[in-house]
Amino acid sequence: MDTDAIDAARRGDRKAQAALLRELQDPWFRMCLSLLGDAERARDATQETALRFLKRLPTFAAQSKLMTWSIGIAINVVREMRRTSKRAVLDDGQIADARPAPGEGPAGSASKSEEHRMLRSVLAELPQRQREVVFLRFFEELSVEETAAAMDCAQGTVKATLHQALRALRRRIERTT
């Protein structure tokens, strides 16, 4: 993201803010959908993230990447929604697919559907924090440092949580195969 555009958005330039929102809304939605498992709730979480993002944008200190900082806002929105919701999150056992593979057509997509179904199933069994780490590290491809910043925790916590998640995923996958 262009630092001039970020600075303009921080100063209240509506066009710059709109451009940032267009760039960030897809990653926010993918993350919210993956963690909540419901498109309607993910849209609500994305909208709330956008509102909080715009409200807090003037305080962005540029000590981390804007994407990382904004993902942290989205994670907090999802956590709040989970705390306040009476419905069980991921009650249908689904984790949303992340980014489609570039240039992957329907045939390639169909051949991977069973693998995706299994992956969604085993990811849904992980505790929320482990799902967050896996999503940020592997689906959004954030570094350990960026993941720690987004989750507001230490890098060591990210590494330990990721290790636990991968170990649990291996056990679950071995069970299903």
C-alpha positions as CSV (number, residue, x, y, z in Angstrom):
1,M,0.0,0.0,0.0
2,D,1.2,3.4,-0.9
3,T,2.3,5.4,2.1
4,D,1.1,8.7,0.5
5,A,-2.4,7.2,0.2
6,I,-2.3,5.9,3.8
7,D,-1.2,9.4,5.0
8,A,-4.0,11.0,3.0
9,A,-6.5,8.6,4.4
10,R,-5.3,9.3,7.9
11,R,-5.9,13.0,7.3
12,G,-9.5,12.3,6.3
13,D,-9.2,12.2,2.5
14,R,-12.4,10.2,1.5
15,K,-11.1,9.0,-1.8
16,A,-7.9,7.6,-0.2
17,Q,-10.0,6.0,2.6
18,A,-12.3,4.4,0.0
19,A,-9.3,3.0,-1.9
20,L,-7.9,1.5,1.3
21,L,-11.3,-0.1,2.1
22,R,-11.5,-1.6,-1.4
23,E,-8.0,-3.1,-1.0
24,L,-8.6,-4.4,2.5
25,Q,-12.2,-5.7,2.4
26,D,-11.4,-9.0,0.7
27,P,-8.8,-10.1,3.1
28,W,-11.0,-9.1,6.0
29,F,-14.0,-11.0,4.6
30,R,-11.9,-14.1,3.9
31,M,-10.6,-14.1,7.4
32,C,-14.0,-13.5,9.0
33,L,-15.7,-16.1,6.8
34,S,-13.0,-18.6,7.7
35,L,-13.3,-18.0,11.4
36,L,-17.1,-17.6,11.6
37,G,-18.1,-20.1,8.9
38,D,-21.2,-18.0,8.0
39,A,-21.3,-15.6,5.1
40,E,-23.9,-13.3,6.6
41,R,-22.0,-13.0,9.9
42,A,-18.7,-12.5,8.0
43,R,-20.3,-9.6,6.0
44,D,-21.4,-8.1,9.3
45,A,-17.9,-8.6,10.8
46,T,-16.3,-7.1,7.7
47,Q,-18.6,-4.1,7.9
48,E,-17.9,-3.6,11.6
49,T,-14.2,-3.9,10.8
50,A,-14.4,-1.2,8.2
51,L,-16.2,1.2,10.6
52,R,-13.6,0.6,13.4
53,F,-10.8,0.8,10.8
54,L,-11.9,4.3,9.7
55,K,-12.5,5.4,13.2
56,R,-9.0,4.3,14.3
57,L,-7.1,5.1,11.1
58,P,-5.9,8.6,12.4
59,T,-4.2,6.8,15.3
60,F,-2.3,4.3,13.0
61,A,1.4,4.9,13.9
62,A,2.9,2.9,10.9
63,Q,5.0,0.8,13.3
64,S,3.5,-2.2,11.5
65,K,2.0,-2.8,8.1
66,L,-1.5,-1.3,7.6
67,M,-2.7,-4.8,6.5
68,T,-1.4,-6.4,9.7
69,W,-2.9,-3.6,11.9
70,S,-6.3,-3.9,10.1
71,I,-6.3,-7.7,10.4
72,G,-5.9,-7.2,14.1
73,I,-9.1,-5.1,14.2
74,A,-10.9,-7.8,12.2
75,I,-9.7,-10.5,14.6
76,N,-11.0,-8.5,17.6
77,V,-14.4,-8.0,15.9
78,V,-14.7,-11.8,15.3
79,R,-13.7,-12.5,18.9
80,E,-16.4,-10.1,20.1
81,M,-19.0,-11.6,17.9
82,R,-18.2,-15.0,19.2
83,R,-18.4,-13.9,22.8
84,T,-21.7,-12.1,22.3
85,S,-23.3,-14.7,20.1
86,K,-25.6,-17.4,21.5
87,R,-25.2,-19.5,18.4
88,A,-22.2,-21.9,18.3
89,V,-19.6,-20.6,15.9
90,L,-18.9,-23.0,13.1
91,D,-22.0,-25.1,14.0
92,D,-22.0,-26.4,10.4
93,G,-18.3,-27.5,10.8
94,Q,-17.2,-25.4,7.9
95,I,-14.1,-23.3,7.3
96,A,-14.3,-21.1,4.3
97,D,-11.9,-21.6,1.4
98,A,-9.2,-19.0,1.4
99,R,-7.9,-17.6,-1.9
100,P,-8.6,-19.5,-5.0
101,A,-5.5,-20.6,-6.8
102,P,-4.6,-18.2,-9.6
103,G,-5.7,-19.5,-13.0
104,E,-7.4,-22.5,-11.5
105,G,-10.4,-23.5,-13.6
106,P,-13.4,-25.5,-12.6
107,A,-11.8,-28.9,-13.4
108,G,-8.8,-28.2,-11.1
109,S,-11.1,-26.8,-8.5
110,A,-13.3,-29.9,-8.6
111,S,-10.4,-32.2,-8.2
112,K,-9.4,-30.5,-5.0
113,S,-12.9,-30.3,-3.5
114,E,-12.4,-33.5,-1.4
115,E,-9.1,-32.2,-0.1
116,H,-10.7,-28.9,0.8
117,R,-13.6,-30.6,2.5
118,M,-11.2,-32.6,4.7
119,L,-9.1,-29.5,5.4
120,R,-12.1,-27.5,6.4
121,S,-13.3,-30.3,8.6
122,V,-10.0,-30.7,10.5
123,L,-9.5,-26.9,10.8
124,A,-13.0,-26.5,12.3
125,E,-11.9,-28.9,15.1
126,L,-9.1,-26.6,16.2
127,P,-9.5,-24.1,19.0
128,Q,-10.2,-20.5,17.7
129,R,-6.7,-19.1,18.4
130,Q,-5.1,-22.0,16.5
131,R,-7.4,-21.4,13.5
132,E,-6.5,-17.7,13.6
133,V,-2.8,-18.5,13.5
134,V,-3.1,-21.1,10.7
135,F,-5.3,-18.7,8.7
136,L,-2.9,-15.8,9.0
137,R,0.3,-17.7,8.4
138,F,-0.8,-20.0,5.6
139,F,-3.8,-18.4,3.9
140,E,-2.9,-14.8,4.2
141,E,0.8,-15.6,4.2
142,L,1.8,-13.2,7.0
143,S,5.2,-13.6,8.6
144,V,5.4,-14.6,12.3
145,E,6.1,-11.0,13.2
146,E,3.0,-9.8,11.3
147,T,0.9,-12.5,12.7
148,A,1.9,-11.6,16.2
149,A,1.1,-8.0,15.6
150,A,-2.3,-8.8,14.1
151,M,-3.1,-11.1,17.0
152,D,-1.6,-8.7,19.6
153,C,0.7,-11.3,21.1
154,A,4.4,-12.3,21.2
155,Q,6.1,-14.0,18.3
156,G,6.9,-16.9,20.6
157,T,3.2,-17.3,21.3
158,V,2.5,-17.4,17.5
159,K,5.2,-20.1,17.0
160,A,4.0,-22.2,19.9
161,T,0.4,-21.9,18.9
162,L,1.2,-22.7,15.3
163,H,3.3,-25.7,16.4
164,Q,0.3,-27.0,18.5
165,A,-2.1,-26.4,15.6
166,L,0.1,-28.3,13.1
167,R,0.5,-31.2,15.5
168,A,-3.2,-31.4,16.1
169,L,-3.9,-31.1,12.3
170,R,-1.5,-34.0,11.6
171,R,-3.2,-36.2,14.2
172,R,-6.6,-35.4,12.8
173,I,-5.6,-35.9,9.2
174,E,-3.9,-39.3,10.1
175,R,-7.2,-40.3,11.8
176,T,-9.2,-39.5,8.7
177,T,-7.0,-41.2,6.1
